Amino acid sequence: MYPVVTKVQVLPPYGLRLTFTDGTSGDIDFRARLYQRETGVFAELRDPVLFAKVWVDHEAETIVWPNGADVAPERLYEEAHKSMVRR
């Protein structure tokens, strides 16, 4: 089982810094995900105002947006650890 997200910080325009239950943090650039398709919940997040409304859903143990977009917590952990933030 992977550690889950405890905190999310937006890094404008389309980046996120995530902190996990194991105390690690990492950054994810969401641009590629937002432009994979012309339509859909991730395409809607091209609006930087909507993108910035992300929050941690502690029940789902992941991040979510008001339009229903979310990402599997395991994937977030793997992607964030490609660019870990050293403390």
Backbone hydrogen bonds in HBPLUS format (Angstrom, degrees):
<---DONOR---> <-ACCEPTOR-->    atom                        ^
c    i                          cat <-CA-CA->   ^        H-A-AA   ^      H-
h    n   atom  resd res      DA  || num        DHA   H-A  angle D-A-AA Bond
n    s   type  num  typ     dist DA aas  dist angle  dist       angle   num
A0021-THR N   A0004-VAL O   2.85 MM  17  5.60 139.2  2.02 149.2 162.1     1
A0006-THR N   A0019-THR O   2.70 MM  13  5.64 170.3  1.71 151.6 152.7     2
A0007-LYS N   A0019-THR O   3.37 MM  12  5.05 153.5  2.44 133.8 131.7     3
A0019-THR N   A0007-LYS O   2.98 MM  12  5.05 157.7  2.03 144.3 145.5     4
A0009-GLN N   A0017-ARG O   2.89 MM   8  5.05 147.1  2.00 143.7 153.3     5
A0017-ARG N   A0009-GLN O   2.77 MM   8  5.05 161.1  1.80 151.5 158.0     6
A0011-LEU N   A0015-GLY O   2.71 MM   4  4.52 178.2  1.71 126.9 126.3     7
A0015-GLY N   A0011-LEU O   2.91 MM   4  4.52 140.4  2.07 135.1 141.3     8
A0030-PHE N   A0014-TYR O   2.81 MM  16  5.45 164.7  1.84 165.9 168.2     9
A0016-LEU N   A0028-ILE O   2.87 MM  12  5.28 150.8  1.95 148.9 158.4    10
A0028-ILE N   A0016-LEU O   2.80 MM  12  5.28 153.1  1.87 152.7 161.4    11
A0018-LEU N   A0026-GLY O   2.83 MM   8  5.51 167.8  1.85 166.3 164.0    12
A0026-GLY N   A0018-LEU O   2.97 MM   8  5.51 147.3  2.08 147.6 158.0    13
A0020-PHE N   A0024-THR O   2.90 MM   4  5.56 158.9  1.95 165.8 170.7    14
A0023-GLY N   A0020-PHE O   2.86 MM   3  5.47 158.2  1.90 124.7 127.3    15
A0085-VAL N   A0025-SER O   2.82 MM  60  5.34 168.5  1.83 131.8 134.3    16
A0027-ASP N   A0083-SER O   3.44 MM  56  5.89 158.2  2.49 135.9 137.3    17
A0034-LEU N   A0030-PHE O   3.07 MM   4  6.28 153.1  2.15 157.8 166.3    18
A0035-TYR N   A0031-ARG O   3.17 MM   4  6.39 137.3  2.36 149.1 159.8    19
A0035-TYR N   A0032-ALA O   3.28 MM   3  5.37 135.5  2.49  96.9 108.3    20
A0044-GLU N   A0040-GLY O   3.10 MM   4  6.41 148.6  2.20 151.2 160.0    21
A0045-LEU N   A0042-PHE O   3.03 MM   3  5.17 138.1  2.21 100.0 111.7    22
A0046-ARG N   A0043-ALA O   3.13 MM   3  5.70 161.0  2.17 117.4 119.4    23
A0047-ASP N   A0044-GLU O   3.39 MM   3  6.38 175.1  2.39 121.8 123.2    24
A0050-LEU N   A0047-ASP O   3.03 MM   3  5.42 117.1  2.44 109.8 123.9    25
A0051-PHE N   A0047-ASP O   2.91 MM   4  6.17 167.4  1.92 159.6 163.9    26
A0052-ALA N   A0048-PRO O   3.03 MM   4  6.06 151.2  2.12 138.4 144.6    27
A0053-LYS N   A0050-LEU O   2.98 MM   3  5.33 161.5  2.01 113.8 119.9    28
A0055-TRP N   A0064-VAL O   3.03 MM   9  5.69 153.0  2.10 156.2 164.7    29
A0064-VAL N   A0055-TRP O   2.93 MM   9  5.69 156.3  1.99 160.2 168.0    30
A0057-ASP N   A0062-THR O   2.81 MM   5  5.61 164.3  1.83 168.0 173.2    31
A0061-GLU N   A0057-ASP O   2.77 MM   4  5.77 122.5  2.11 141.4 159.0    32
A0062-THR N   A0057-ASP O   3.30 MM   5  5.61 150.3  2.40 143.0 146.5    33
A0065-TRP N   A0069-ALA O   3.03 MM   4  5.38 140.5  2.19 151.3 156.8    34
A0068-GLY N   A0065-TRP O   2.98 MM   3  5.54 163.4  2.01 124.6 126.8    35
A0075-ARG N   A0072-ALA O   3.08 MM   3  5.41 120.2  2.45 105.8 119.7    36
A0076-LEU N   A0072-ALA O   3.11 MM   4  6.48 158.0  2.16 154.4 161.1    37
A0077-TYR N   A0073-PRO O   3.03 MM   4  6.24 161.4  2.06 148.3 152.6    38
A0078-GLU N   A0074-GLU O   3.02 MM   4  6.27 164.3  2.04 149.4 153.5    39
A0079-GLU N   A0075-ARG O   2.89 MM   4  6.05 170.8  1.90 156.1 158.7    40
A0080-ALA N   A0076-LEU O   2.86 MM   4  5.87 163.9  1.88 151.8 156.9    41
A0081-HIS N   A0077-TYR O   3.09 MM   4  6.12 142.2  2.24 141.3 150.2    42
A0082-LYS N   A0079-GLU O   3.19 MM   3  5.46 161.5  2.22 107.1 112.5    43
A0083-SER N   A0080-ALA O   3.26 MM   3  5.76 153.8  2.33 107.1 114.0    44
